[in-house]
């Protein structure tokens, strides 16, 4: 009987790109930096992506799950909300994580801020807050902007000038 190592479950390049774009889109949407760090498979046998928002200096963290993100060897994706993350470690509010799975028909498991499995799928877009592949988000944002513009600048009533 031979002892063969089971290969670690790792994200593909496309999946990593999707995580980066998700963090960047969330940063823009929330107006706060959203960090995504890829945690190595060496300890657990599978990679996972951790999404978090850096806490402000005076921000109360008593009712949120706190994680440390970053550091010298961290694999951070996306633009990191403009933060200088080269060697910095940030105390963050944990949003959620996506872990890889070897269960048949389930590649991704979403873990909420309480550590509970809340979604699972073979498609990454089904466990993320929105689908970046299509124009669905763009259409929703366009509609939202148009509604805001209509509220800010109502159609003027017609007047006859003499």
N, C-alpha and C positions, 0 to 999 in steps of 0.2 A: 504494500500500500504506500503510495507516494503522498507526501505532504505538499500540496500546492496551495499557494497563497491566493486568496480570493481578491480580485482586483477591487480597489477602492472605487466607490461611486463618486464621480466628479462631474461638474457641470461642463457643458459644451461651450464653445466660443459664442454661439448664438444665444444661449441661455444667459451667459455672463453679460452680453450686450443688452439683452432685455432687462436684466436687473439694473444696469447702469442707467438706461433710459427711463426706467420706472422711478429710480431715485431722483433723477434730474427733473422729471415731470412733477413729482410730488413736491420737490423743493420749490418749483415755480408756482404750483397750485397753493401751497401752504404759506409761502413767503418766508420759509425757514429752511435751513440746510437739512436735508435728509441724507444720512450716510448709509451706505450698504457695504458691509464687510463680508468677504468670503472666508469662512472658517475651514481650515484644512481638515482633510479626512484622516489624518494620521492617528488621532485618538479614537474616533468613533467609527471609522470605516466608511464614512460618507461625508461629503461636503455639505455645508449649509450656508445660506445667505441670511445675514442678520440686518434688519432695517431699524434705524434708530434716529432720534433727533437730539442733538446736543442740548443739554440743560443750560439755562442762563445762570449766571453767578448767584443771583438772589432767588432763583426759581425753587419752589417747594417740591421736593421729590418724595415726600412721605406716602403719597398715594399712587405712585407709578413704579413700574419695574425698572430698575436702574442697571445699565450695563456699561462696561468700558469698551470703547471703540477706538481703533487706531493703534499707533505705536510703530516702532521701527520696522517690524516685519509684517505689518498688516497688509492685507490685500483689499484695498478700498477701490470701489468702482465709481464711475461717473465723475461729475465735476465737483463733488463733495460740497455743493452749495457755496463754493468760493472760499472755503476754509483752507488754511495752510495745514494740511494733514501729514506732511512728510514724516515727522517723528513725533507728532503730538498724539497724546491719548486724551480722549474726550469722555466725560461722564455724560451719559445719554439716557433718554427715555426710550425703552425698548418698545418698538411698535409691533413687529412680528418677525418670524423667521420662516424660511422655506428650506426644508431638508430633503435630501434625496432618499429614495426608498428602493428596496429590491423586491417589494411586493409586486406580484404580477398585476399589470394594469394600473399600477399606481407608481409614477415616477416621482411626484412631488407631494409633500405633506406640508401644509401651512400650520404653523404654531402661533397662537395668539400671545398677547402680552402677559397672560397668566400661565403660559406653558402648556396649554391645552391644544390638542389636535383639533382644528376647526374646519379644515378643508383638505381634500386630497384628490388628485387627478393625474392623468397621464399627460395633460396639456398644461404648460406653465401659465398661459394666459387665464386659465380658469381659477387659479389661486392668487392672482394679482388683483389690485383694486380696479384696474381698467386694462383694456386691450390696446396696446400701442401699435399693433400691426395694421389696424384699419383706420378709417377716418371717423370712427364713431366718436372718439373723444374730441376731435377737431370740430365736428358738427355740433356737439353739445356745448363746447366753449363758444363757438360762433353764435349759437342761439342765446346763450347766457349774455354775451357781450351786446348783442342786438337788443335784448330786453332791458339791459342796464342803460343803454344809450336812449332807448325810447322813454324810460323813466326819467332820465336826466334832462333830455331835450324833447319835450312833448311837441307834437305837431301844432304849429301856431294856428290860431283861428284866422280866417280871412277877414280882412278889413278893407273897406274902400277908402282910399285917401283922396281928398279933394284939393 
